[in-house]
Amino acid sequence: EELSTEHADLGATSWFLADATGLQWARVPESETIGKSWAFRDYFHGRGRDLPRDQVPADLRPIRAPHRSVVFSSQASGNRIVAFSVPIWSGRRDDPRSQVLGVLGMTVELGRFGELRPGAREGSRQVAVLVDSREDASGHKGLLLQHPALLERLRHRQPLPSYHVSPALLERMERLRTEARADLARPAGGLPRDASELTPRGSLAVAAGEPGVDAEYEDPAGGAYAGRWLAAMEPVLARGQDTGWVVVVQERHPDITGPIDQLGRTLLRIGILGLAAAAALLTLLWLVVFRLLHEEPRPTLRTSRLPERAEEGLAFDETYVP
């Protein structure tokens, strides 16, 4: 209860505690799952898939490191959820005498990941989507874990459909995860991917030739999200490990190209007005020149200067004309 209250921002659906045999001893909120064995769940044994409930191996052991489970259907709510679980040790983890006493877990419903809720940034036209590139409980890859369409259905208490991305996009995601693992394997002097690249800032102005970019992305949710999108992808790393999850930030092409088109139209109008003004000025100048060249000269009268003083007289080579 304290964990649930202190970390309410995580958007957890439940917190639970199981012992080393998988028996659930406590859950918040309380449900009928308490007192039952959930050893077959992936969040308990960490084998990457849920086992048949009636075929649990006798040598099954709990996880020994933090683990993210496959997506599964909750017995308490019926919704698809994912669990984050950690082992509880009897002593120091590096002490060979320590044993795993149990498993502490937190579950989150698909569509309720707080960090990716749409509308977190006012005025943003981008959509943040979380994809599981690994196999889910049904054996399929590319399941959407977080999407505005899922959150909308949860708000209306509607069942969640299974949305999967295309095989071509899954191939791109696998390349990104491979590159991320290579970055993590670099020596100490190497520079790993910056977490700030997880969600690109501003408009998705990125090179379409990069593996983390899809210029023709089609949203698998369809409906209001159908149409052409530009998407940027980045794998999710937790504690230096590849989780298999990929964040996809998508933005519609008109939202990206709209400002550019508007700028182009504005520059075109300015250019047209500039050409019109230049043409008008040249026309005016030609009219002035044409008028000056074709205008007849007017006759002018020239007066002779008479001597101001009588002693000046006339020069000997000048002729007086009365």
C-alpha positions in Angstrom: 0.0 0.0 0.0 2.9 2.4 0.8 4.5 1.6 -2.5 1.3 2.2 -4.4 0.8 5.5 -2.7 4.3 6.8 -3.0 4.6 5.8 -6.7 1.1 6.7 -7.9 2.7 8.5 -10.9 3.7 5.0 -12.3 0.1 4.3 -13.1 0.3 0.8 -11.6 -2.7 -1.4 -11.8 -1.6 -3.6 -8.9 1.3 -4.5 -6.6 1.7 -8.1 -5.4 3.9 -10.3 -3.3 4.6 -14.0 -3.9 6.8 -16.5 -2.1 9.5 -18.7 -3.6 6.9 -21.3 -4.7 4.8 -18.8 -6.6 2.0 -18.5 -3.9 0.6 -15.0 -3.8 0.5 -13.7 -0.2 -0.6 -10.1 -0.8 -2.0 -7.8 -3.4 -3.0 -4.2 -3.6 -5.8 -3.7 -4.4 -7.0 -6.9 -2.8 -8.5 -9.6 -5.0 -9.3 -13.3 -5.2 -5.8 -14.0 -6.7 -4.4 -14.0 -3.1 -3.7 -17.5 -1.8 -3.3 -19.0 -5.3 -0.1 -20.1 -7.0 1.1 -18.1 -10.0 4.3 -20.0 -10.5 3.5 -20.5 -14.2 3.6 -16.8 -14.9 6.5 -15.4 -16.7 6.9 -12.6 -14.1 7.7 -15.4 -11.6 10.2 -17.6 -13.4 11.4 -15.3 -16.2 11.4 -17.8 -19.1 9.9 -15.4 -21.6 6.5 -17.1 -21.8 3.7 -18.3 -19.5 3.7 -22.0 -18.8 0.7 -24.3 -18.9 -0.9 -23.8 -15.4 -1.2 -27.6 -14.8 2.3 -28.4 -16.1 4.6 -26.4 -13.9 8.0 -28.2 -13.6 9.0 -29.4 -10.2 12.4 -27.7 -10.5 11.0 -24.3 -11.4 12.7 -21.5 -9.6 11.9 -17.7 -9.2 13.7 -15.0 -11.0 17.1 -13.8 -9.8 17.2 -10.4 -11.4 14.7 -7.6 -12.3 12.4 -8.9 -15.1 9.7 -7.5 -17.5 7.1 -10.1 -18.3 5.3 -10.9 -21.5 1.9 -9.4 -21.9 -0.8 -11.6 -20.4 -4.5 -11.4 -19.4 -5.2 -10.5 -15.8 -7.3 -13.0 -13.8 -8.4 -10.1 -11.6 -9.5 -7.6 -14.2 -9.6 -9.5 -17.5 -7.5 -6.8 -19.2 -4.1 -7.4 -20.8 -1.3 -6.3 -18.5 2.5 -6.5 -18.2 4.3 -7.1 -14.9 7.6 -5.7 -13.7 9.0 -8.0 -11.0 12.1 -8.2 -8.8 13.5 -11.0 -6.5 13.5 -10.6 -2.8 16.8 -11.9 -1.3 17.4 -13.2 2.2 20.7 -11.3 2.3 23.2 -9.5 -0.1 22.7 -10.6 -3.6 26.4 -11.3 -4.1 26.5 -13.5 -1.0 26.5 -17.2 -2.1 24.5 -18.1 1.0 21.6 -15.7 0.0 18.4 -17.2 -1.3 15.4 -15.8 -3.1 12.6 -15.6 -0.6 9.9 -14.3 -3.0 9.0 -12.0 -5.8 7.7 -8.4 -5.6 5.8 -7.3 -8.7 3.9 -4.3 -10.2 1.5 -4.6 -13.1 0.4 -2.0 -15.6 -2.6 -2.3 -18.0 -1.9 -1.8 -21.7 -2.7 1.8 -22.6 -2.0 3.2 -19.1 1.8 3.9 -19.2 1.9 7.3 -17.6 5.1 8.5 -19.3 3.5 8.1 -22.8 0.0 9.5 -22.2 -1.0 11.6 -25.1 -1.6 15.3 -24.3 1.4 15.5 -22.0 2.7 18.4 -24.1 0.2 21.1 -24.9 -0.1 21.7 -28.6 1.9 18.6 -29.6 0.7 16.9 -32.7 2.9 13.9 -32.2 1.6 10.5 -31.0 3.8 8.3 -28.7 3.4 4.6 -29.2 5.0 1.7 -27.3 5.6 -1.6 -29.2 6.7 -5.0 -27.9 9.0 -6.4 -30.6 9.3 -9.7 -28.8 6.7 -12.5 -28.8 3.7 -12.0 -26.5 1.7 -14.7 -24.7 0.0 -15.6 -28.0 3.4 -16.0 -29.8 3.0 -12.9 -32.0 5.5 -10.0 -32.2 4.9 -6.3 -32.6 2.0 -5.9 -30.1 1.0 -2.3 -29.3 1.4 -1.8 -25.5 0.6 1.9 -25.4 -1.5 3.9 -27.9 -4.1 6.6 -27.6 -6.7 4.3 -29.1 -6.1 1.8 -26.2 -6.4 4.5 -23.6 -9.7 5.7 -25.2 -11.1 2.2 -25.0 -10.1 1.8 -21.4 -11.9 5.0 -20.6 -15.1 3.7 -22.1 -14.5 0.2 -20.5 -14.3 -1.5 -23.8 -12.3 -4.6 -24.5 -8.8 -4.0 -25.9 -8.1 -5.3 -29.5 -4.7 -6.7 -30.5 -2.9 -4.3 -32.7 0.4 -5.5 -34.2 2.8 -3.5 -36.4 3.9 -4.8 -39.8 6.7 -7.4 -40.4 8.7 -4.7 -42.3 8.6 -2.4 -39.2 9.5 -5.3 -37.0 12.6 -5.9 -39.1 13.6 -2.2 -38.6 13.1 -2.5 -34.9 15.3 -5.6 -34.7 18.1 -3.6 -36.5 17.7 -0.8 -34.0 17.9 -3.2 -31.1 21.0 -4.8 -32.5 22.6 -1.4 -32.8 21.6 -0.5 -29.3 23.2 -3.7 -27.9 26.3 -2.9 -29.9 26.5 0.5 -28.3 26.1 -1.0 -24.9 29.0 -3.4 -25.7 31.4 -0.5 -26.5 34.4 0.1 -24.3 34.3 2.7 -21.6 35.4 5.4 -24.0 32.5 4.7 -26.3 29.4 6.9 -26.3 26.1 5.1 -25.8 22.8 6.4 -27.2 21.5 9.4 -25.3 18.2 8.9 -23.6 17.1 12.3 -24.9 16.9 10.6 -28.4 14.0 8.5 -27.1 11.4 11.1 -28.0 12.6 13.5 -30.7 12.0 17.2 -29.9 9.9 19.4 -32.2 8.9 18.2 -35.6 10.2 14.8 -36.8 12.6 16.3 -39.3 14.8 13.2 -39.7 16.5 11.5 -42.6 14.1 8.9 -44.2 17.0 6.6 -45.0 17.9 5.8 -41.4 16.7 2.5 -39.9 15.0 4.3 -37.1 12.8 6.3 -39.5 9.7 5.2 -41.5 8.5 7.8 -43.9 5.5 5.7 -44.9 4.3 4.5 -41.5 0.8 3.1 -41.2 -0.7 3.1 -37.8 -2.1 -0.4 -37.1 -4.9 1.0 -35.0 -6.5 2.5 -38.1 -9.7 4.5 -37.8 -8.9 8.0 -36.7 -5.2 7.1 -37.0 -5.3 5.9 -40.6 -3.3 7.7 -43.2 0.3 8.6 -43.9 2.6 9.2 -41.0 6.3 9.9 -40.5 7.6 7.8 -37.6 10.9 7.8 -35.6 11.8 4.8 -33.5 14.1 4.1 -30.6 14.6 1.0 -28.5 13.9 1.1 -24.8 16.9 0.3 -22.6 16.5 -0.4 -18.8 19.5 -0.6 -16.6 21.7 -1.2 -19.6 19.7 -4.0 -20.9 17.5 -4.4 -24.0 13.9 -4.7 -23.0 12.6 -5.6 -26.4 10.3 -2.6 -26.3 10.5 0.2 -28.9 9.1 3.7 -28.7 7.5 5.0 -31.9 6.9 8.7 -32.2 4.7 9.5 -35.1 3.5 12.7 -36.8 1.2 13.2 -39.8 2.9 14.3 -43.0 0.6 17.4 -43.4 1.6 18.6 -39.9 5.2 18.4 -40.9 5.0 19.7 -44.4 2.3 22.2 -43.7 4.6 25.0 -42.2 7.0 24.4 -45.1 4.2 24.7 -47.7 3.0 27.8 -45.9 6.4 29.3 -46.0 6.7 28.5 -49.7 3.4 30.1 -50.5 4.4 33.2 -48.5 7.8 33.5 -50.3 5.9 33.0 -53.6 3.6 35.9 -52.8 6.5 38.1 -51.8 8.3 37.2 -55.0 5.2 38.0 -57.2 4.7 41.3 -55.4 8.4 42.1 -55.9 8.3 41.3 -59.6 5.2 43.4 -60.0 6.8 46.3 -58.2 9.9 46.0 -60.3 7.9 45.8 -63.5 5.8 48.9 -62.5 9.0 50.8 -61.8 10.6 49.9 -65.1 7.4 50.8 -67.0 7.3 54.2 -65.3 11.0 54.8 -66.2 10.4 53.9 -69.8 7.4 56.2 -70.0 9.5 59.1 -68.6 12.4 58.4 -71.1 10.0 58.0 -74.0 8.3 61.3 -73.2 11.6 63.2 -73.0 12.9 61.7 -76.2 9.7 62.6 -78.2 9.0 66.0 -76.7 9.6 69.0 -79.1 12.0 71.7 -77.8 10.4 75.1 -76.9 11.9 78.4 -78.4 13.8 80.6 -76.0 14.7 84.3 -76.0 18.3 85.3 -75.4 19.0 88.9 -74.2 22.2 90.7 -74.8 24.0 92.2 -71.8 24.4 96.0 -72.1 27.3 97.8 -70.5 26.6 98.7 -66.9 28.9 101.7 -67.0 29.4 104.2 -69.9 33.2 104.0 -69.7 33.1 100.3 -70.5 32.0 100.9 -74.1 32.1 98.2 -76.7 34.9 96.0 -77.7 36.6 97.0 -81.0 35.6 93.7 -82.7 32.0 93.8 -81.7 29.3 95.2 -84.0 26.5 97.3 -82.7 23.1 96.4 -84.0 20.3 98.9 -83.0 
